[in-house]
Amino acid sequence: MSKRTAKRNRIIFFTLVIAILLVIVTLIIGYTMGLRYLKRDLGDGEFIKFFGTVDGNGKPNSGKLYYSDGTRGDIDSKNSTITFTSGDVYTGDIVDLRLEGQGKMTYSNGETYEGSYKNDRPDGQGTYNFVNGDKYVGGFKDGKMHGEGTYTKADGSVYVGGFFEGMRSGKGKYTYADGSIYEGTYEKNVKQGEGRMFFANGDVYEGQWVNDMRTGTGIYDWKESGDSYVGAFKDNLMNGWGIYTWAGGRTYEGIFENGTIVRIVNGEDEGGDVQTPAE
């Protein structure tokens, strides 16, 4: 080995040693100043990584957060705030890098949620204000409306009742903007099962519903004419066996199809127009 080569190798060696020492010194200084790298496994492959300063108890003070789904944010524990790169801002309880307890999220689109959090998601009682003017107050689970709650739309209509995974479900009461009222059961956001509908024009229907439509057996009373119908419905119209009674007392019993009498079984010979149920 030539002297020149040996000299070059010594220079490279000492350079590496100095670089390593500088890294070690930097880490020591950083550690002394409270810099830490932390990782919290949340299960199912999800995690949160933190790099920043911690307090004397080792709890994160301020720094960067990196989530398994690619979300990033800046945490400021002193002010109980996390500012996400998406523009969302959370202020409230933070436990072990997670949103946990009571807090408020102001989303970049102007919507807000204020209430209980669990595992980074709205869970428990809270209030959500939508950018379109709608408002929900009630239960949440895993970030979705769940349990009992009140949903008020910008047009003035109000639903009070059960929710399941973000949709109207179970017993509830819906007051429409025009004054119509539905009281009954829901499933996946639509009227399903037994319920009563009080229409704005005074008509009343009580009976079965399928996929938001009068389907099954029911009773319909027309306020203006005084007529009434008891029998089968399908897709909001009289379909199947039924009894139609006019205000004057005449009664027809027979088969109906799409709201029209097609076969009289019992009744007088005199005919008469039948009313069409409201939508």
Number of C-alpha atoms within 10 A of each C-alpha: 5 7 8 8 10 11 11 11 12 11 12 12 12 11 12 12 12 12 12 12 12 12 12 12 12 12 14 13 12 14 14 10 12 17 21 18 14 16 15 14 11 12 7 6 8 11 14 20 16 22 18 18 20 20 13 9 6 12 16 27 18 22 19 19 21 17 15 13 10 7 12 19 20 19 24 17 21 9 11 15 21 25 19 19 12 12 12 17 18 22 19 21 18 22 15 11 21 16 22 19 18 19 20 22 20 17 16 13 11 11 17 19 20 20 21 24 26 17 15 16 16 29 22 21 20 21 22 21 17 16 13 10 12 17 19 20 20 21 25 27 19 16 17 17 29 22 21 20 22 21 21 19 17 14 11 13 17 20 20 20 22 24 27 19 15 18 17 26 22 20 20 21 20 20 18 17 14 12 14 17 20 20 20 22 23 26 19 15 16 16 25 22 20 19 21 20 21 17 19 14 13 13 19 21 22 20 21 24 26 18 15 16 17 28 21 20 20 21 19 23 20 21 13 10 12 13 19 22 23 20 21 24 27 19 16 20 20 31 22 20 18 21 21 24 18 18 13 9 9 14 18 22 20 17 20 22 16 15 18 16 22 13 13 15 12 11 14 11 8 8 12 10 8 15 17 14 18 14 9
